[in-house]
Amino acid sequence: MDDSEYPVKPSPKSAVPVEPEIETAHTQEFVEELRRVTDTLPSRINIDAHSVEQGLAKLVLTLIELIRRLLEKQAVRRMEGGDLSPEQIEELGLALMKLEEKMAELKEQFGLEDEDLNLDLGPVGKLI
């Protein structure tokens, strides 16, 4: 093997960083929004095992609750539309009841209430 098979990589010292070019007519608005967001962030993040577990549980249960509610609404639409047989309606009802029971059990296990799962998304409004 000769050296021509392996191209020479530039050393990190010789590499010149390239700044991204951003062109916008709203530069000042962008900077103000970044400052506003930065001001709302905490200066320090408190990380301990319990708070991380609690936060993760809250996030996961919020997503599950959102999906459960969507499934419930879809099931009602399908029932009202006559798309489901009586057996399917019964199975769907039982599955949704079991999911709701499991959610209540998990919320109790992690010390969460229904209002804890209703995240405020700012201008979009409440999640649930």
C-alpha positions in Angstrom: 0.0 0.0 0.0 1.2 3.5 -0.8 0.3 6.8 0.8 -1.8 7.8 -2.3 -4.6 5.5 -1.2 -5.2 7.5 2.0 -6.0 11.2 1.5 -4.4 13.6 3.9 -6.9 15.1 6.4 -6.3 18.7 7.4 -5.3 19.1 11.0 -7.9 20.8 13.3 -5.6 23.8 13.7 -5.6 24.5 9.9 -9.4 24.1 9.6 -11.2 27.4 9.5 -14.6 27.4 11.1 -17.4 28.5 8.8 -20.2 30.5 10.3 -23.6 29.8 8.8 -25.1 32.6 6.7 -28.5 33.6 7.9 -30.4 36.2 6.0 -33.6 37.5 7.5 -35.5 40.7 7.4 -36.5 40.2 11.0 -33.2 40.0 12.7 -34.2 42.3 15.6 -37.4 40.3 16.3 -35.3 37.0 16.3 -32.8 38.4 18.7 -35.5 39.7 21.0 -37.3 36.3 21.0 -34.0 34.6 21.8 -33.5 36.9 24.7 -37.0 36.4 26.0 -36.6 32.6 25.9 -33.2 32.9 27.6 -34.6 35.0 30.3 -37.3 32.4 31.1 -34.8 29.6 31.4 -33.4 28.8 34.9 -29.8 29.7 35.5 -29.2 26.3 37.0 -30.9 23.0 36.4 -31.7 21.0 39.5 -31.1 17.3 38.6 -31.7 14.6 41.0 -32.9 11.0 40.5 -36.3 11.7 41.9 -37.0 14.8 39.8 -35.8 13.2 36.7 -38.0 10.1 37.3 -40.9 12.4 38.1 -40.4 14.5 35.0 -40.1 11.5 32.7 -43.2 9.9 34.2 -45.1 13.1 33.8 -44.1 13.4 30.1 -44.8 9.8 29.3 -48.2 9.8 31.1 -49.1 13.1 29.4 -48.5 11.5 26.0 -50.4 8.4 26.9 -53.3 10.4 28.2 -53.4 12.5 25.0 -53.4 9.3 22.9 -56.1 7.7 25.2 -58.4 10.7 24.7 -57.8 10.7 21.0 -58.6 7.0 20.8 -61.8 7.5 22.9 -63.0 10.3 20.5 -62.2 8.1 17.5 -64.1 5.2 19.1 -67.2 7.4 19.7 -67.1 8.6 16.1 -66.9 5.0 14.8 -69.7 3.9 17.1 -71.9 6.8 16.0 -71.1 6.1 12.3 -72.1 2.5 12.7 -68.7 1.1 11.7 -68.4 -1.2 14.7 -70.2 -4.4 15.6 -71.6 -4.8 19.1 -68.7 -7.1 19.9 -66.2 -4.6 18.8 -67.9 -1.9 20.8 -67.7 -4.1 23.9 -64.0 -4.9 23.3 -63.1 -1.3 22.7 -65.0 -0.1 25.8 -63.2 -2.7 28.0 -59.8 -1.8 26.5 -60.4 1.9 27.1 -61.6 1.2 30.7 -58.5 -0.9 31.4 -56.3 1.8 30.0 -58.0 4.5 32.2 -57.6 2.3 35.3 -53.9 1.7 34.5 -53.4 5.4 34.0 -55.0 6.1 37.4 -52.7 3.5 39.0 -49.6 5.0 37.4 -50.6 8.6 38.3 -51.0 7.4 41.9 -47.7 5.6 41.9 -45.8 8.7 40.7 -47.9 11.1 42.8 -49.4 12.9 39.8 -52.9 14.4 39.4 -54.9 15.0 36.2 -53.9 18.7 36.2 -50.2 17.7 36.3 -50.7 16.1 32.9 -52.3 19.1 31.3 -49.2 21.0 30.1 -49.4 24.6 29.1 -48.0 25.1 25.6 -48.0 28.9 25.7 -49.8 30.5 22.8 -51.1 27.1 21.6 -53.0 26.6 24.8 -53.4 23.6 27.1 -52.3 20.2 25.8 -55.4 18.3 27.0 
